[in-house]
Amino acid sequence: MRRPRVPWMTNADDRILEFLQNDPNREIVATPRVIAENIDFNRGYVTQRLSELLEQGLVEYRDKDSGIYAITERGRAYLDGELNADELERD
């Protein structure tokens, strides 16, 4: 399946979204630390990328105080190749 690619996106973005969508039967929620441990990127970088994905509407906070993230329907649409690249361009 072909996914849109835009200049601001990194390989880590795909890995983060794939991790959060890993189980189609239930929602995965995780902190940046848990995500980083599972996708082999450092926590600081994962946190940085999550901020960008949050701004783009691909992930959302499940519990902002605890820093727990989940993938959004928009994030799932991206992984399924259902978004156009222009929908992911920065303004």
C-alpha positions in Angstrom: 0.0 0.0 0.0 1.4 3.4 -1.0 1.5 6.0 1.7 1.8 9.7 1.1 5.3 11.1 1.7 5.9 14.7 2.6 9.2 16.4 3.5 8.5 16.8 7.2 7.9 13.0 7.7 10.5 10.6 8.9 10.8 6.8 9.0 10.3 7.1 12.7 6.8 8.6 12.1 5.7 5.4 10.2 7.2 3.2 12.9 5.4 5.2 15.7 2.0 5.0 13.9 2.5 1.3 13.1 3.3 0.5 16.7 0.2 2.4 17.9 -2.0 0.5 15.3 -0.4 -2.8 15.9 -3.6 -4.6 17.2 -6.6 -4.1 15.0 -8.9 -5.6 17.7 -8.1 -3.1 20.4 -6.7 0.4 20.9 -3.0 0.7 21.8 -2.1 3.6 24.0 1.5 4.3 25.1 3.9 6.8 26.4 6.9 8.0 24.4 9.2 5.8 26.5 7.2 2.7 25.8 7.0 3.5 22.1 10.8 4.2 21.9 11.6 0.9 23.6 9.5 -0.9 21.0 10.7 0.8 17.8 14.4 1.3 18.6 14.5 5.1 18.6 15.5 7.1 21.6 12.8 8.6 23.8 13.7 12.2 23.1 13.4 11.7 19.3 10.1 9.8 19.7 8.8 12.7 21.9 9.8 15.2 19.2 8.1 13.2 16.4 5.0 12.6 18.5 4.6 16.4 18.8 4.7 16.7 15.1 2.2 13.8 14.6 0.0 15.4 17.2 0.0 18.7 15.4 -0.9 17.0 12.1 -3.8 15.1 13.8 -2.2 11.6 13.3 -2.0 10.9 17.0 -3.9 12.3 20.0 -3.4 12.4 23.7 -5.4 9.9 25.7 -4.1 11.3 28.9 -2.1 14.5 28.5 -1.0 14.6 32.2 0.5 11.1 31.8 1.8 11.7 28.3 -0.2 8.8 26.8 -0.8 8.8 23.1 -3.1 6.9 20.7 -3.4 6.8 16.9 -6.3 8.8 15.4 -8.6 7.8 12.6 -6.6 10.2 10.4 -3.5 8.3 11.4 -5.1 5.0 10.5 -6.1 6.5 7.1 -2.5 7.6 6.5 -1.3 4.0 7.2 -3.9 2.6 4.9 -2.8 5.0 2.1 -6.2 6.8 2.2 -4.8 10.3 2.6 -3.3 12.5 -0.1 0.1 14.0 0.4 -1.4 17.5 0.2 -3.6 16.7 3.3 -0.3 16.3 5.2 1.5 19.4 4.0 2.2 22.1 6.5 0.5 25.5 6.1 
